[in-house]
Amino acid sequence: MSEAATRPSAHATALLASLDPLLREWLPRQRWFAGKGRPISALEAVTATELLPRNSPSGLLHVLLRVRQPIVPAQGATLEGVAAERPSDCYQLLLGVRRTLPPHLAPALIGHVTSGPFVGHTVYDALYDPHLAELLLERLRMPGRHGVLRFERDMGVEIPSGLTPRMLAAEQSNSSLVYGDTFILKLFRRVVPGINPDLELPLELARKGCSRVPAPAAWFLAELADTDDETCGLGLLQPYLTGAEDGWALALASRTKGEAFTGEARALGRATAEVHAALAAALPTVTLGRAQVELLADGMAERLTAAAQAVPALRPYAPGLLTAYEALADLGGESQSWTAQRVHGDLHLGQCLRGPDGTWSLIDFEGEPARPLAERRLPQPTVRDVAGMLRSFDYAASHGTWAPEWAADCRAAYCLGYADVAGQDPRTDPVLLRAHETDKAVYEVLYEARHRPEWLAVPLAAVRRLAQDGPADDAH
């Protein structure tokens, strides 16, 4: 978002000045804060909106906060002797304000304000306060504007008042509230200008009558200027699938019991293909010709180079992995073309929910949060989602004792289920599938090396297989 379009008011600047030392200490402790391990060089208010006045028993303050942090060079690397500053991240905060914090809200404490507009008050994470969480739901029930915030809803969906809120603890990059086991509100923590795919795609799918994705009931945005490019998606209210279990937990339970998961995998393949078909009907598709395929392959090769520089364990396999991208570029050079469309972008077992009736739904269409929004909204070959799910079966098979046959059976069943709906098995395009699965495995190597070193062996095993220039569904 541009600096000019988001110049804060004098009130917001004064407010942040008083909160600055508290937020500097609190932000790095949050699971959704992406800048862990780097000092904060500056905090800047983008907007500050009082949803409930501070003179109320408990005030509610909505803040968009820009966080600036320096790049910390890798060991031995220099940037002309100076740590350069990385592009700033903008975070969404909902802050509760009270004179005295009751004991049950102690875990939500941010700190005590000693100066500025909120002097003498205690500031805390408002999502832990049932009263303020209920107020947020009430605001979603009533479309309209509040400062820079715009609240919208589907008037055909009944949203009862008085639903009891509770926080979900499993989120990492965002925060979620469940209201009375009827709705779930997902709040995007790190926000960027433009429509978030997690709002955009479910809205489009709902208009096409796709029942595989919970339809948005209400949502809210921040309008920072008079253009769509300066509108930020902030939150999304959807039906809560009571009694649903996520695919990752179900797959692990199957592995633990020594049971097959092929029936569920095939049903998941059908669900994925149905969502792809609905997305293709709802939004434009494009043809990837020679130039576009070369760009696609070059991007994969660049990500491989960067990952190999960061993770030494990947380097021995880089030449073999590169052949997957070269084969894709060669096919493009031979006038082979593919259709690209909007896709999920980060599909894995944890993004799939099975309802009590056995029906599978897909959730979380945000894509890979680390990638730029413009990139996440680009049309992609549908095999990108397929590759993500195939990798997820490998992860599940690596839980405990490695079970290659279990993984191979699930992968095959998923592809067969996809073909049941799409009319074509993804494995009939082995070059495209191998390139995308290789790209996903390389991404996983980098992610695990940075965040979960104990998991690094899982994508490295796939890397060894994929570097051998075999088809994407070969055994481990």
C-alpha positions as CSV (number, residue, x, y, z in Angstrom):
1,M,0.0,0.0,0.0
2,S,1.4,3.4,-0.9
3,E,2.7,5.7,1.8
4,A,0.6,8.6,0.6
5,A,-2.7,6.7,0.5
6,T,-2.1,5.4,4.1
7,R,-0.8,8.5,5.8
8,P,-2.0,8.2,9.4
9,S,-3.9,10.9,11.2
10,A,-2.4,12.9,14.0
11,H,-4.5,10.9,16.5
12,A,-3.3,7.6,15.2
13,T,0.3,8.7,15.3
14,A,0.0,9.9,18.9
15,L,-1.8,6.8,19.9
16,L,0.8,4.5,18.5
17,A,3.6,6.5,20.1
18,S,2.1,5.6,23.5
19,L,1.7,1.9,22.5
20,D,5.0,1.6,20.8
21,P,7.1,0.0,23.6
22,L,4.3,-2.4,24.5
23,L,3.8,-3.6,20.9
24,R,7.5,-4.0,20.3
25,E,7.6,-6.5,23.1
26,W,4.3,-8.2,22.4
27,L,4.3,-8.6,18.6
28,P,7.3,-11.0,18.3
29,R,5.6,-13.4,20.8
30,Q,2.6,-13.9,18.5
31,R,2.4,-17.0,16.4
32,W,1.2,-15.0,13.4
33,F,4.1,-12.5,13.5
34,A,6.2,-13.2,10.4
35,G,9.3,-11.2,11.5
36,K,10.6,-13.4,14.3
37,G,14.3,-13.3,14.9
38,R,14.8,-9.7,13.5
39,P,14.7,-6.5,15.5
40,I,11.9,-4.0,14.9
41,S,13.3,-0.8,13.6
42,A,10.0,1.2,13.5
43,L,6.3,0.9,14.1
44,E,4.0,3.2,12.0
45,A,0.2,3.5,12.3
46,V,-1.6,3.1,9.0
47,T,-5.1,3.5,10.5
48,A,-6.6,3.5,14.0
49,T,-10.4,3.2,14.4
50,E,-12.3,3.1,17.6
51,L,-15.1,0.6,17.2
52,L,-16.1,1.2,20.9
53,P,-15.0,4.4,22.7
54,R,-12.3,4.2,25.3
55,N,-14.7,5.7,27.9
56,S,-16.8,2.6,27.7
57,P,-16.2,-0.1,30.3
58,S,-14.1,-1.8,27.7
59,G,-13.0,0.0,24.5
60,L,-12.3,-1.7,21.2
61,L,-9.6,-0.3,18.9
62,H,-8.9,-1.5,15.4
63,V,-5.4,-0.8,14.2
64,L,-3.5,-1.4,10.9
65,L,0.2,-1.3,11.9
66,R,3.2,-1.1,9.6
67,V,6.2,-2.9,11.0
68,R,9.6,-2.2,9.7
69,Q,12.5,-4.6,10.2
70,P,16.1,-4.8,8.9
71,I,17.3,-7.7,6.8
72,V,19.7,-9.7,8.9
73,P,22.5,-10.9,6.5
74,A,23.4,-14.5,6.5
75,Q,26.6,-15.4,8.4
76,G,29.6,-14.2,6.4
77,A,27.4,-12.1,4.1
78,T,27.7,-8.3,3.9
79,L,25.5,-5.6,2.5
80,E,28.1,-2.9,2.2
81,G,28.5,-3.1,5.9
82,V,24.9,-2.1,6.6
83,A,21.8,-4.2,7.3
84,A,19.3,-3.2,4.7
85,E,15.6,-2.8,5.5
86,R,13.2,-5.4,4.1
87,P,9.8,-4.2,2.8
88,S,7.5,-3.5,5.7
89,D,4.7,-5.8,6.8
90,C,1.2,-4.5,7.7
91,Y,-0.6,-6.2,10.6
92,Q,-4.2,-6.1,11.7
93,L,-4.7,-5.7,15.5
94,L,-7.8,-5.6,17.5
95,L,-7.0,-4.1,20.9
96,G,-9.2,-4.1,24.0
97,V,-8.9,-1.1,26.3
98,R,-9.9,-1.2,30.0
99,R,-8.9,0.6,33.2
100,T,-8.4,-2.7,35.0
101,L,-8.0,-6.1,33.4
102,P,-10.1,-8.9,35.0
103,P,-8.2,-12.1,35.9
104,H,-9.7,-14.2,33.2
105,L,-8.2,-11.9,30.6
106,A,-4.7,-11.9,32.0
107,P,-3.3,-14.2,29.2
108,A,-4.4,-11.5,26.7
109,L,-2.4,-8.7,28.4
110,I,-0.3,-6.5,26.1
111,G,0.6,-3.9,28.7
112,H,-0.2,-0.8,30.8
113,V,-0.2,2.6,29.0
114,T,1.8,5.3,30.7
115,S,1.3,8.2,28.2
116,G,-0.8,9.4,25.3
117,P,-4.5,9.1,24.7
118,F,-4.9,5.9,26.6
119,V,-2.8,6.8,29.6
120,G,-3.8,4.9,32.7
121,H,-5.5,2.1,30.7
122,T,-4.6,-1.5,30.1
123,V,-4.4,-2.7,26.5
124,Y,-5.0,-6.4,25.6
125,D,-5.8,-8.7,22.7
126,A,-9.5,-8.1,22.2
127,L,-10.2,-11.5,20.6
128,Y,-9.9,-13.1,24.0
129,D,-12.7,-10.9,25.4
130,P,-16.1,-12.5,24.8
131,H,-17.9,-9.1,25.1
132,L,-15.7,-7.5,22.4
133,A,-15.8,-10.6,20.2
134,E,-19.6,-10.4,20.3
135,L,-19.4,-6.7,19.4
136,L,-17.4,-7.6,16.3
137,L,-20.1,-10.1,15.3
138,E,-22.8,-7.5,15.7
139,R,-20.8,-5.1,13.5
140,L,-20.7,-7.8,10.8
141,R,-24.5,-8.3,11.1
142,M,-25.0,-4.6,10.2
143,P,-23.5,-3.7,6.8
144,G,-22.0,-0.2,6.5
145,R,-18.9,1.9,7.2
146,H,-17.1,2.8,10.3
147,G,-14.2,5.1,9.5
148,V,-12.0,3.4,6.9
149,L,-13.7,0.0,7.7
150,R,-16.4,-1.3,5.5
151,F,-18.7,-4.2,6.6
152,E,-20.6,-6.3,4.1
153,R,-22.7,-9.4,4.3
154,D,-24.9,-11.8,2.3
155,M,-28.4,-10.6,3.3
156,G,-29.8,-14.0,2.4
157,V,-28.0,-15.7,5.3
158,E,-29.3,-15.4,8.8
159,I,-26.7,-14.4,11.3
160,P,-28.3,-14.7,14.8
161,S,-27.2,-12.3,17.6
162,G,-25.9,-13.5,20.9
163,L,-23.8,-16.4,19.6
164,T,-21.1,-17.3,22.2
165,P,-17.6,-16.7,20.9
166,R,-14.5,-18.8,21.4
167,M,-10.9,-18.5,20.1
168,L,-9.3,-21.3,18.1
169,A,-5.8,-22.1,19.2
170,A,-4.5,-23.9,16.1
171,E,-4.1,-21.0,13.8
172,Q,-0.6,-19.8,12.8
173,S,-0.7,-17.1,10.2
174,N,-4.2,-15.8,11.1
175,S,-6.7,-15.8,14.0
176,S,-10.1,-17.4,14.1
177,L,-13.2,-17.1,16.3
178,V,-16.0,-19.6,16.4
179,Y,-19.5,-18.3,17.2
180,G,-21.8,-20.7,18.8
181,D,-20.6,-23.6,16.6
182,T,-22.6,-21.8,13.9
183,F,-20.0,-19.5,12.2
184,I,-16.3,-19.1,12.1
185,L,-14.6,-15.7,11.7
186,K,-11.2,-15.7,10.1
187,L,-9.2,-12.6,10.7
188,F,-6.2,-12.0,8.4
189,R,-3.3,-10.8,10.6
190,R,-0.8,-9.8,7.9
191,V,-2.7,-7.7,5.3
192,V,-1.8,-6.3,1.9
193,P,-3.6,-4.1,-0.6
194,G,-6.0,-5.9,-2.9
195,I,-8.7,-8.5,-2.4
196,N,-7.6,-11.5,-0.4
197,P,-8.2,-14.8,-2.4
198,D,-9.6,-16.3,0.8
199,L,-12.5,-13.9,0.4
200,E,-12.5,-13.5,-3.4
201,L,-12.6,-17.2,-4.4
202,P,-15.3,-18.5,-1.9
203,L,-17.5,-15.6,-3.0
204,E,-17.1,-16.6,-6.7
205,L,-17.7,-20.2,-5.9
206,A,-20.8,-19.4,-3.9
207,R,-22.2,-17.5,-6.9
208,K,-21.7,-20.7,-9.0
209,G,-23.5,-22.8,-6.4
210,C,-20.4,-24.8,-5.5
211,S,-21.2,-26.6,-2.2
212,R,-17.6,-27.9,-1.6
213,V,-16.6,-24.5,-0.1
214,P,-18.4,-22.8,2.8
215,A,-20.0,-19.7,1.4
216,P,-19.1,-16.3,3.0
217,A,-21.9,-14.9,5.2
218,A,-20.2,-11.6,6.0
219,W,-16.8,-9.9,5.6
220,F,-15.0,-6.6,6.2
221,L,-12.4,-4.6,4.5
222,A,-10.3,-1.4,5.0
223,E,-10.6,1.3,2.3
224,L,-7.4,3.2,2.3
225,A,-8.0,5.1,-0.9
226,D,-10.5,5.3,-3.7
227,T,-9.1,2.4,-5.7
228,D,-9.5,-1.3,-5.4
229,D,-5.7,-1.6,-5.2
230,E,-5.8,0.2,-1.8
231,T,-8.6,-2.0,-0.4
232,C,-7.4,-4.6,2.1
233,G,-9.5,-7.7,3.0
234,L,-9.5,-8.0,6.8
235,G,-11.9,-10.8,7.8
236,L,-14.3,-13.4,6.6
237,L,-17.3,-15.0,8.4
238,Q,-18.3,-18.5,7.1
239,P,-20.5,-21.3,8.3
240,Y,-18.8,-23.5,10.9
241,L,-18.8,-27.1,9.8
242,T,-19.8,-28.7,13.1
243,G,-18.4,-32.1,13.7
244,A,-16.1,-31.9,10.7
245,E,-12.6,-33.5,10.9
246,D,-9.6,-32.3,8.9
247,G,-8.0,-34.5,6.4
248,W,-4.6,-34.5,8.1
249,A,-6.0,-35.8,11.4
250,L,-8.0,-38.4,9.6
251,A,-5.0,-39.5,7.5
252,L,-2.8,-39.9,10.6
253,A,-5.5,-41.9,12.4
254,S,-5.7,-44.2,9.4
255,R,-1.9,-44.6,9.4
256,T,-1.8,-45.3,13.2
257,K,-4.5,-48.0,12.9
258,G,-2.8,-49.5,9.8
259,E,-6.0,-48.8,7.7
260,A,-6.2,-47.9,4.1
261,F,-7.1,-44.3,3.2
262,T,-7.7,-44.8,-0.4
263,G,-11.5,-44.4,-0.3
264,E,-11.1,-41.0,1.4
265,A,-8.3,-40.0,-1.0
266,R,-10.4,-40.8,-4.0
267,A,-13.3,-38.7,-2.6
268,L,-10.8,-35.9,-2.0
269,G,-9.7,-36.1,-5.6
270,R,-13.4,-35.8,-6.8
271,A,-13.9,-32.8,-4.4
272,T,-10.8,-31.1,-5.8
273,A,-11.8,-31.5,-9.4
274,E,-15.3,-30.2,-8.6
275,V,-13.8,-27.0,-7.1
276,H,-11.5,-26.6,-10.1
277,A,-14.4,-26.9,-12.5
278,A,-16.4,-24.3,-10.6
279,L,-13.4,-21.9,-10.5
280,A,-12.9,-22.3,-14.2
281,A,-16.6,-21.5,-14.8
282,A,-16.5,-18.5,-12.4
283,L,-13.3,-16.8,-13.5
284,P,-11.3,-16.4,-16.7
285,T,-8.9,-19.1,-17.9
286,V,-5.8,-18.5,-20.0
287,T,-3.6,-20.6,-22.3
288,L,0.0,-21.0,-21.4
289,G,2.0,-20.9,-24.6
290,R,5.7,-21.1,-25.2
291,A,6.6,-17.8,-23.6
292,Q,4.4,-18.4,-20.5
293,V,5.7,-21.9,-20.0
294,E,9.3,-20.7,-20.2
295,L,8.5,-18.0,-17.5
296,L,6.9,-20.7,-15.4
297,A,9.9,-23.0,-15.6
298,D,12.3,-20.1,-15.1
299,G,10.5,-19.1,-11.9
300,M,10.8,-22.7,-10.6
301,A,14.5,-22.8,-11.4
302,E,15.1,-19.5,-9.6
303,R,13.3,-20.8,-6.5
304,L,15.5,-23.9,-6.7
305,T,18.7,-21.8,-6.9
306,A,17.7,-19.6,-3.9
307,A,16.7,-22.7,-1.8
308,A,19.9,-24.5,-2.6
309,Q,21.9,-21.5,-1.5
310,A,20.0,-21.4,1.8
311,V,19.9,-25.1,2.5
312,P,23.2,-27.0,1.8
313,A,21.5,-30.4,2.1
314,L,19.6,-29.6,-1.1
315,R,22.6,-28.7,-3.3
316,P,23.6,-32.3,-4.3
317,Y,20.2,-32.8,-5.8
318,A,19.8,-29.5,-7.6
319,P,21.1,-30.6,-11.0
320,G,18.7,-33.5,-11.1
321,L,15.8,-31.4,-9.9
322,L,16.6,-28.8,-12.6
323,T,15.9,-31.4,-15.3
324,A,12.2,-31.4,-14.2
325,Y,12.0,-27.7,-15.1
326,E,14.1,-28.1,-18.3
327,A,11.7,-30.8,-19.5
328,L,8.8,-28.5,-18.9
329,A,10.4,-25.7,-20.9
330,D,11.3,-28.1,-23.7
331,L,7.7,-29.2,-24.0
332,G,6.6,-25.6,-24.2
333,G,9.2,-25.0,-26.9
334,E,7.6,-27.8,-28.9
335,S,4.3,-25.9,-29.0
336,Q,2.8,-27.8,-26.1
337,S,0.3,-25.6,-24.2
338,W,-1.7,-25.9,-21.1
339,T,-4.8,-24.2,-19.6
340,A,-4.3,-22.1,-16.5
341,Q,-7.0,-20.9,-14.1
342,R,-7.5,-19.8,-10.5
343,V,-6.7,-22.5,-8.1
344,H,-6.5,-23.1,-4.3
345,G,-2.8,-22.4,-4.2
346,D,-1.8,-24.2,-1.0
347,L,-3.8,-27.4,-1.0
348,H,-3.0,-30.1,1.5
349,L,-4.8,-32.5,3.8
350,G,-5.1,-29.8,6.5
351,Q,-7.1,-27.6,4.2
352,C,-9.8,-30.3,3.7
353,L,-12.6,-31.0,6.1
354,R,-14.8,-34.1,6.1
355,G,-18.3,-33.6,7.5
356,P,-20.2,-36.1,9.6
357,D,-22.0,-37.2,6.4
358,G,-18.7,-38.0,4.8
359,T,-18.7,-35.0,2.4
360,W,-15.4,-33.3,1.8
361,S,-15.0,-29.5,1.8
362,L,-12.1,-27.3,0.9
363,I,-11.1,-24.3,3.0
364,D,-8.4,-21.6,3.3
365,F,-8.0,-20.2,-0.2
366,E,-5.4,-17.6,0.8
367,G,-2.6,-19.4,-1.0
368,E,0.9,-19.5,0.4
369,P,1.0,-16.4,2.6
370,A,4.8,-15.8,2.0
371,R,4.2,-15.2,-1.7
372,P,3.1,-11.8,-3.0
373,L,-0.7,-11.3,-3.4
374,A,-0.4,-10.6,-7.1
375,E,1.4,-13.9,-7.6
376,R,-1.2,-15.8,-5.6
377,R,-4.0,-14.4,-7.8
378,L,-2.4,-15.5,-11.0
379,P,-4.0,-18.3,-13.1
380,Q,-2.1,-21.6,-12.6
381,P,-2.3,-25.1,-14.0
382,T,-4.7,-27.1,-11.8
383,V,-1.9,-29.6,-11.3
384,R,-0.4,-27.2,-8.8
385,D,-3.1,-28.1,-6.3
386,V,-2.8,-31.8,-7.2
387,A,1.0,-31.7,-6.6
388,G,0.4,-30.1,-3.2
389,M,-2.0,-32.9,-2.2
390,L,0.4,-35.6,-3.4
391,R,3.1,-34.1,-1.2
392,S,0.7,-34.0,1.7
393,F,0.1,-37.8,1.4
394,D,3.9,-38.2,1.6
395,Y,4.0,-36.2,4.8
396,A,1.2,-38.3,6.4
397,A,3.0,-41.5,5.3
398,S,6.2,-40.2,7.0
399,H,4.5,-39.9,10.4
400,G,5.9,-42.6,12.5
401,T,7.3,-45.5,10.5
402,W,7.7,-44.6,6.8
403,A,5.0,-46.3,4.8
404,P,5.7,-45.9,1.0
405,E,3.0,-48.3,-0.1
406,W,0.4,-46.3,1.9
407,A,1.5,-43.1,0.3
408,A,1.5,-44.6,-3.2
409,D,-2.0,-46.0,-2.8
410,C,-3.3,-42.7,-1.6
411,R,-1.7,-40.8,-4.4
412,A,-3.1,-43.1,-7.0
413,A,-6.6,-43.1,-5.5
414,Y,-6.6,-39.3,-5.4
415,C,-5.6,-39.0,-9.0
416,L,-8.3,-41.6,-10.0
417,G,-10.9,-39.6,-8.0
418,Y,-9.8,-36.4,-9.8
419,A,-10.2,-38.2,-13.1
420,D,-13.7,-39.3,-12.2
421,V,-14.8,-35.7,-12.4
422,A,-12.3,-34.0,-14.7
423,G,-12.2,-36.8,-17.2
424,Q,-8.4,-36.9,-17.2
425,D,-5.9,-38.4,-14.7
426,P,-3.2,-35.8,-13.7
427,R,-0.6,-38.6,-14.1
428,T,-1.2,-38.6,-17.9
429,D,0.8,-35.3,-18.0
430,P,3.9,-36.5,-16.1
431,V,6.2,-33.7,-17.1
432,L,3.9,-31.0,-15.8
433,L,3.1,-32.9,-12.7
434,R,6.7,-33.7,-11.9
435,A,7.7,-30.0,-12.4
436,H,5.1,-28.9,-9.9
437,E,5.7,-31.6,-7.4
438,T,9.4,-30.7,-7.6
439,D,8.7,-27.1,-7.1
440,K,6.5,-27.9,-4.0
441,A,9.2,-30.2,-2.5
442,V,11.8,-27.5,-2.9
443,Y,9.5,-25.0,-1.1
444,E,9.1,-27.6,1.7
445,V,12.8,-28.0,2.1
446,L,13.3,-24.3,2.6
447,Y,10.3,-24.0,4.9
448,E,11.3,-27.0,7.1
449,A,15.0,-25.8,7.3
450,R,13.8,-22.5,8.5
451,H,10.9,-23.4,10.8
452,R,10.9,-27.2,11.6
453,P,14.3,-28.7,11.1
454,E,13.1,-32.0,12.5
455,W,10.8,-32.4,9.5
456,L,13.5,-31.7,6.9
457,A,14.0,-35.4,6.1
458,V,10.5,-35.6,4.7
459,P,10.8,-33.3,1.7
460,L,14.5,-34.3,1.2
461,A,13.3,-37.9,0.6
462,A,11.0,-36.6,-2.1
463,V,13.8,-34.5,-3.5
464,R,16.0,-37.6,-3.9
465,R,13.2,-39.4,-5.8
466,L,12.3,-36.4,-8.0
467,A,16.0,-35.7,-8.8
468,Q,16.2,-39.2,-10.4
469,D,14.1,-37.9,-13.4
470,G,11.3,-40.5,-12.7
471,P,7.6,-39.9,-13.0
472,A,6.0,-38.0,-10.2
473,D,4.1,-41.0,-8.8
474,D,7.1,-43.3,-8.5
475,A,7.7,-45.1,-5.2
476,H,9.7,-43.3,-2.5
